[in-house]
Amino acid sequence: MSTPHCCNAKKLKSRAATIDREKVVLEKKLCRQDRIELGRLLQGAVSSHNWELAESLIFVADPQTLNDALCITLDSIWFLSTEPELNGITVFIRKIIANGAYDFTRATLRTSFLASCVSACQSRTMSLVDTITVMAQ
């Protein structure tokens, strides 16, 4: 594996915009800070349904970040409200998996936990503050 190379959000976006898809190295590894920043960018793109940006970020993601993206994307399904949003996220999930995401167990457990928390909050079994506290822990 190559040595981790850190860069900032602008550089990540720039790399995503200019990367030659045929030359993507499968054995890439991002440093922790880049993974965090890429996760934030992916979260923002998925939340705003900016599929073009989200898809461009896939190509600079390492395997761990792709698995994080799978979790983020699967979690966001709970907050969709239209069929076009569902179609967009389904296509995006396929692309994440096609590019190397594989940790389906983690993604499923995480979104199941989120669903349980949302359900408990909606049924008033737990308050919103308690639900947020449990999720943070």
N, C-alpha and C positions, 0 to 999 in steps of 0.2 A: 504494500500500500504506500501511497505517496505521503509525504509529510503534510500535516494540516497547514493550511494557509489561511490566515484571517484577513478579512476585508470588511468594509462597512456596507451599509444598505445600498448606497449609490453604486458601489462596485458590483454588488450582487445583482442588482437590477440590470446594470450594464452588461455583465457577463451573461445574464439570462437573455437579454435582447440580442446579443451578437454571437452567441455560441453556435457552432456548426454541429448540428445534431448527429451527423455521421461520425464525428470525431470524439464523441462523449466517451470518457473512460469509465468503465463500470466500477473500477476499484478506487474511486475517489473518496476522500474523507475530509470533511469540513471540521474546523475547530469549533469548540463549544459556542463561542460568541457568534460565529457565522450561522450555526444551527439555530440558535435562539432568534437571531435577526431574520433568518429565512422563515422560521416558524411564524414570526409576527407578520411578515409580508404575506405569507400564505393565508393566515387567519384573516387578514384584512381583505385579501382578494376574494376568498371564499365567502366571507360575510357580505361583501358588496356585490357578489355574483359577477366579478370581473374575471371571467374564465380565460380571457386572453393572457392577462398577467399571471394568473394562477398556473396556467399551462406552461408559460415560459419559465416559471420558477422550478418546475419539475426537472428541467434539464441541468440545473446546477446543484440539485439536491443529491446528497449521498444516501445510501440505503437507510440509515437511521432516520434521516430527515424525511424520506419517503414514507416510512412507517408512521412518523409523527403526522405527516400530511394526511395519511389514511385515517388516523384517529380524528384529527381536526375536521375532516370532511364528513366522516360518518356522524360525528357529534352534531354537525350543523343541520343534518337532515331533520332533526326534531324541531327546527325553527323555520322550516320552509312553509310557504302558504299557497303556492301556485304550482300547476303542472309544469310550466316552463322552467321554474326553479328546480324542480325534481329532475327533469330531463337534463338540465345543465350539470347538476351535481353528479348524476349517474354517469354521464360521459366523462366527467373529470375523474371520478373514482376508477373507471376503466383505464384511463391514461396513467394514473398513479400506479396501479397494479402492473400495467404493461411495462412500466419503466423500473420496476424492481421492488415495490412494496410487497411484503409477504407476511407481516405479523398480524394476521387476521384475529388471532385469539386476543391479543392485547386490545385491538380496536373494538372488538365485540364486547369484551368485558368493560371497557371504559364507557362505551355508549350505553350499555345496559345499566351501569352505575348512574350515569347522567339521567337516563329515563326514570330510574327509581327515585332519584332526588327530585326531579321535576314533578313526578306523580305525587310524592309525599307532600311537596309544597302546595300543589294544586288542591289536594284533598284536605288541606289544612292539618294534616297529621304533624307536620313540622312547619315552623314559620320560615319565611324567606331568609331571615338572618341565620337561623339554625341550619337551614339547607346549605347556605353559602359557607358556613363554618365547617360543616361536615365535608363538603366538596373540597375545600381548601386543605383540610387535613389529609 
